[in-house]
Amino acid sequence: MERKRSVYMDHAATTPVRPEALEAMLPYFSERFGNPSSLYSLAREAKEAVEEARGRVAAAIGATPEEVFFTSGGTEADNWAIKGTALRGKGDHIVTSAIEHHAVLHTCRSLEKQGYRVTYLPVDEFGRVEPAAVEEAITDATILVSVMAANNEIGTIQPIRAIAEVAHDHKIPFHTDAVQAIGAFPVDVDEMGADLLALSAHKFGGPKGTGALYVRKRTRIGTFIDGGAQEWGKRAGTENVPGIVGLGRAIELAVAGMPQNAPRLAAMRDRLIRGILDTIPDTRLNGHPTERLANNVNVAFRYVEGESILLMLDALGIAASTGSACTSASLEPSHVLTSCGLPPEHAHGSLRLTLGYANTEEDVDYVLEVLPGIIERLREISPLRGEA
């Protein structure tokens, strides 16, 4: 097939670094390369840059700078929140949902091997966790409730405030993976009721390899990496100064641009959803129809394999996904979609299109122009259709 144009619609997997963030980072690779732990002026410049970025992250999520700890990304932040709480907790039980990112699920399973007990809450057909189910799952031994703010595959936004209130009624800390939420909708740790919150720079125009964990004051959490005294002795290792600077600039831009960007993306999202459902039969929308991320489209096509859809889209210059980028090498159907009740054969036919600030109406037009023909061709040769 002839490649007609280049359309990137996999922003839930990663985003391009914003030019302003890259520009802010560059000096810290070269002339401002100092180690923030040293005392001379070159090092002090680096230390000041780290603290300025910490202030920008804190301002973006309604926290104080002392509550922001830099990490290598969202996965580390989730690991630290859960394992650090387990290390200091006075019980052995964790409550989470069945559709969390693997950074949470695999961390919980690792703790299970060490004797902890974990309740994986079911979700409804739209991927929502019921606060009442959280209430029922809590025991006297529960040390943490962890539910993501918004799902990375289907875009469903959870009733985080209500869930946090349930946890707090029992004096249990609440953790949320907000990796997909930053820049998508307002994130305020007090309004959400979050005691621990994970974020990742490369999901909102920052560099890969940098993230942060918000830890509310007086929240009991253990040290994650032993060594030096960085991050107030909680997370050792020389700071990734360029990455931290890029994170700070990117989160500032993402939050400032949200009032204009989110409605524009939501309009394109809705046009994509309507166009796909109206022109391609045997197709269903995955995730909540309204309580979903402004940039997320996830649909399941019967009788086809998602991998084949991606290859044909790529041949036409469209980058998309079947689900989480972290499981793209797996042959197992999406745990998110099967938890929402999709049979495995339907879950295998899923397509995720996630928009970003650089996408245009012309990009949407192009996808809607080529996608129906791709699905029709794949169904013509599909053995699954003959079995139906």
C-alpha positions in Angstrom: 0.0 0.0 0.0 1.2 3.5 -0.7 2.0 5.6 2.3 -0.1 8.7 2.0 0.6 10.7 5.1 1.8 10.4 8.7 -0.8 10.4 11.5 0.2 9.6 15.1 -2.7 8.5 17.2 -1.0 6.6 20.1 -0.4 9.3 22.6 -1.5 7.1 25.5 1.6 5.1 24.8 3.9 8.1 24.5 4.0 11.7 23.3 6.5 13.7 21.4 8.6 16.0 23.6 7.3 19.5 23.4 9.8 21.9 21.8 9.6 24.2 24.9 10.5 21.3 27.2 13.4 20.2 25.0 14.7 23.7 24.8 14.6 23.9 28.6 16.4 20.6 29.0 19.3 21.1 26.6 21.6 23.3 28.7 21.6 20.7 31.5 23.2 18.1 29.2 26.2 20.5 28.5 27.1 23.8 30.1 24.9 23.2 33.2 25.9 19.6 33.8 26.6 19.8 37.6 25.6 17.3 40.2 22.9 18.8 42.4 24.5 17.2 45.5 27.7 19.2 45.2 28.4 22.7 46.7 30.0 24.8 43.9 28.1 27.2 41.7 27.8 24.7 38.8 26.1 22.2 41.1 23.9 24.9 42.7 22.6 25.8 39.2 21.5 22.2 38.8 20.0 22.0 42.3 18.0 25.2 41.6 16.7 23.8 38.4 15.5 20.6 40.1 13.8 22.6 42.8 12.1 24.9 40.3 10.8 21.9 38.5 9.6 20.4 41.7 7.6 23.6 42.4 6.1 23.4 38.9 4.9 19.8 39.5 3.5 20.8 42.9 1.6 23.7 41.5 0.2 21.6 38.7 -1.4 19.1 41.1 -2.2 21.3 44.1 0.6 20.0 46.3 3.5 21.5 48.1 7.1 21.0 46.8 8.1 18.9 49.8 5.4 16.4 48.8 6.9 15.8 45.3 9.5 13.1 44.8 11.1 12.5 41.4 11.4 9.0 40.0 12.4 7.3 36.8 8.7 7.2 35.6 5.2 6.2 36.4 6.1 2.5 36.9 8.6 3.3 39.6 6.2 5.7 41.3 3.5 3.0 41.4 6.0 0.5 42.7 7.2 2.9 45.4 3.7 3.9 46.5 2.6 0.2 46.9 5.7 -1.4 48.2 6.7 1.6 50.4 3.2 1.5 52.0 3.5 -2.3 52.6 6.9 -1.8 54.2 5.5 0.7 56.8 1.9 -0.6 57.0 0.5 -2.4 60.0 -1.5 -4.9 58.0 -1.2 -7.2 55.1 -4.1 -6.5 52.8 -4.3 -4.2 49.7 -7.4 -3.3 47.7 -7.1 -2.5 44.0 -9.0 -3.0 40.7 -8.8 -5.7 38.1 -8.0 -3.2 35.3 -5.0 -1.4 36.8 -1.9 -0.9 34.7 0.6 -3.7 35.1 2.8 -1.4 37.1 0.2 -1.8 39.9 -1.0 -5.3 39.2 2.4 -6.9 38.9 3.6 -5.0 42.0 0.6 -6.4 44.0 1.3 -9.9 42.7 4.9 -9.6 43.8 3.7 -8.7 47.3 1.3 -11.7 47.3 4.4 -13.9 46.9 5.7 -12.4 50.1 2.5 -13.2 52.0 0.4 -10.1 51.4 -3.3 -10.5 50.4 -4.8 -8.5 47.6 -8.4 -7.9 46.5 -8.8 -7.2 42.8 -12.1 -5.5 42.5 -14.3 -6.2 39.5 -15.5 -3.5 37.2 -18.8 -2.9 35.3 -19.1 -3.2 31.5 -17.7 0.3 31.2 -14.7 -0.4 33.4 -15.9 1.6 36.4 -15.2 0.6 40.0 -18.1 1.0 42.4 -17.1 2.8 45.7 -19.5 0.4 47.5 -17.3 -2.5 46.3 -14.3 -0.8 47.9 -16.2 -0.5 51.1 -17.1 -4.2 51.1 -13.5 -5.2 50.4 -11.8 -3.3 53.2 -10.8 -5.3 56.3 -9.1 -4.5 59.6 -5.8 -5.6 57.9 -6.2 -3.3 54.8 -3.2 -0.9 54.5 -3.8 0.7 51.1 -6.5 1.3 48.4 -5.1 1.8 44.9 -7.4 2.7 42.0 -6.2 4.5 38.8 -7.6 7.9 37.9 -8.2 7.0 34.3 -7.6 3.8 32.4 -4.8 3.7 29.8 -6.6 1.4 27.4 -10.3 2.3 27.4 -10.1 5.8 28.8 -12.7 5.3 31.6 -12.4 7.9 34.4 -13.0 6.5 37.8 -15.0 8.1 40.7 -11.8 8.8 42.5 -13.1 11.2 45.0 -15.8 8.8 46.2 -13.3 5.9 46.4 -10.8 8.0 48.4 -13.6 9.0 50.9 -14.3 5.3 51.5 -10.7 4.6 52.2 -10.3 7.7 54.5 -13.4 6.7 56.4 -11.4 3.7 57.5 -8.2 5.7 58.0 -6.6 3.9 55.0 -4.3 5.8 52.6 -5.4 6.1 49.0 -3.1 5.8 46.0 -4.0 6.6 42.4 -2.1 6.1 39.2 -2.7 9.4 37.4 -0.3 8.8 34.5 -3.1 9.2 31.9 -4.8 12.1 33.8 -2.3 14.9 33.7 -3.3 17.4 31.1 -6.5 15.5 30.3 -8.6 16.9 33.2 -7.9 18.9 36.3 -5.8 16.9 38.8 -5.8 18.3 42.4 -4.6 16.0 45.1 -6.9 17.6 47.7 -10.0 17.5 45.6 -9.2 13.9 44.5 -8.4 12.8 48.1 -5.1 11.3 47.0 -2.4 10.5 49.6 -0.1 9.0 46.9 -0.2 9.9 43.2 2.0 8.7 40.3 2.7 10.6 37.1 5.0 10.1 34.1 6.6 12.9 32.0 6.4 11.2 28.6 2.6 11.0 28.7 2.2 14.8 28.5 5.0 16.1 26.3 8.0 15.5 28.6 11.0 13.1 28.2 10.9 9.4 28.9 12.6 8.1 32.0 11.3 10.8 34.4 8.3 10.8 36.6 7.2 11.7 40.1 5.4 10.4 43.1 3.3 12.7 45.3 3.3 11.7 48.9 0.9 13.6 51.2 2.6 14.9 54.4 2.4 12.4 57.3 1.7 9.5 54.9 3.7 6.5 56.1 5.9 5.2 53.3 9.3 3.5 53.3 12.4 4.4 51.4 12.4 2.9 47.9 16.1 3.1 46.8 18.9 3.1 49.4 22.1 5.0 48.8 22.6 8.7 48.9 20.5 11.4 50.5 18.7 12.6 47.4 14.9 13.3 47.5 15.1 13.8 51.3 16.7 10.4 51.8 13.7 8.6 50.3 14.9 7.8 46.8 18.7 7.6 46.3 20.6 8.2 43.1 22.0 11.2 41.2 19.1 13.2 39.9 18.2 13.1 36.2 18.5 16.9 36.0 17.6 17.3 32.2 14.7 15.0 32.5 13.4 16.7 35.7 13.6 20.1 34.0 11.8 18.7 31.0 9.1 17.2 33.2 8.6 20.5 35.0 8.2 22.5 31.8 6.0 19.9 30.1 3.5 19.6 33.0 3.3 23.4 33.2 2.5 23.6 29.5 0.0 20.6 29.7 -2.0 22.1 32.5 -2.0 25.7 31.0 -3.2 24.4 27.7 -5.8 22.0 29.0 -8.8 24.4 28.9 -8.4 24.9 25.2 -6.9 21.5 24.3 -9.2 19.1 26.1 -12.5 20.3 24.5 -10.9 20.3 21.0 -9.6 16.7 21.6 -13.0 15.6 22.9 -14.7 16.9 19.8 -12.3 15.0 17.6 -12.7 11.9 19.8 -16.5 12.0 19.5 -16.3 12.4 15.7 -14.0 9.4 15.5 -16.3 7.3 17.6 -19.5 8.3 15.7 -17.8 7.8 12.3 -16.5 4.4 13.2 -19.7 3.1 14.8 -21.9 4.5 12.0 -19.9 3.1 9.1 -18.5 -0.2 10.4 -21.0 -2.9 11.5 -20.4 -5.3 14.3 -18.4 -2.7 16.2 -18.7 -1.7 19.9 -17.2 1.2 21.9 -15.1 0.0 24.8 -15.1 2.1 28.0 -17.6 4.6 29.4 -19.5 6.6 26.8 -19.1 9.9 28.6 -16.8 9.5 31.6 -13.7 9.0 29.5 -10.5 10.7 28.6 -10.9 13.5 26.1 -8.4 11.9 23.7 -9.3 8.2 24.0 -11.1 6.1 21.4 -11.2 2.3 22.0 -13.4 0.1 19.8 -13.7 -3.6 19.2 -14.3 -5.1 15.7 -15.8 -8.6 15.5 -14.2 -11.2 13.3 -10.7 -9.5 13.0 -7.4 -9.4 14.9 -6.1 -6.2 16.2 -2.6 -6.8 15.1 -3.7 -7.1 11.5 -5.5 -3.8 11.8 -2.4 -2.1 13.2 -0.2 -3.4 10.3 -2.6 -2.2 7.7 -3.0 1.2 9.4 0.8 1.5 9.6 1.2 0.8 5.9 -1.0 3.8 5.4 1.0 6.0 7.8 -1.3 5.7 10.8 0.2 4.8 14.2 -2.3 3.3 16.7 -2.5 0.5 19.3 -4.5 -2.4 20.4 -4.2 -1.5 24.0 -1.4 -0.8 26.5 2.0 -0.4 25.0 3.5 -2.3 27.9 1.7 -5.5 26.7 2.1 -5.2 23.0 4.3 -8.3 22.8 1.7 -10.4 24.6 -0.6 -12.8 22.8 -3.1 -12.7 25.7 -6.2 -10.6 25.3 -6.4 -7.4 27.2 -7.1 -7.9 30.9 -8.9 -4.6 30.8 -11.4 -5.7 28.1 -12.0 -9.2 29.4 -12.6 -7.7 32.9 -15.3 -5.5 31.2 -17.0 -8.6 30.0 -15.7 -8.9 26.4 -15.0 -12.5 25.2 -11.4 -13.0 24.3 -12.1 -13.3 20.6 -13.7 -9.9 20.6 -11.0 -8.3 22.8 -8.4 -9.4 20.3 -10.1 -7.2 17.7 -9.7 -4.0 19.7 -8.2 -0.8 18.4 -7.1 2.2 20.5 -6.7 5.6 18.9 -5.4 8.3 21.3 -5.1 11.9 20.2 -2.6 14.6 21.1 -2.4 18.4 20.8 -0.8 18.2 17.4 -3.6 16.1 15.8 -5.9 17.8 13.4 -9.4 17.4 11.9 -7.7 16.2 8.7 -6.1 13.4 10.7 -9.6 12.3 11.8 -10.8 12.5 8.2 -8.0 10.3 7.0 -8.6 7.6 9.6 -12.3 7.6 8.9 -11.5 7.4 5.2 -9.3 4.3 5.4 -10.4 2.3 8.4 -13.7 1.0 7.0 -12.0 -0.5 4.0 -9.3 -2.1 6.2 -11.9 -3.8 8.4 -13.9 -5.0 5.4 -10.8 -6.5 3.7 -9.8 -8.3 6.9 -13.3 -9.7 7.5 -13.4 -11.0 4.0 -10.4 -13.3 4.8 -11.2 -13.9 8.4 -11.8 -17.5 9.6 -13.5 -16.1 12.6 -16.4 -14.8 10.5 -17.1 -18.3 9.2 -17.3 -19.6 12.7 -19.9 -17.1 13.8 
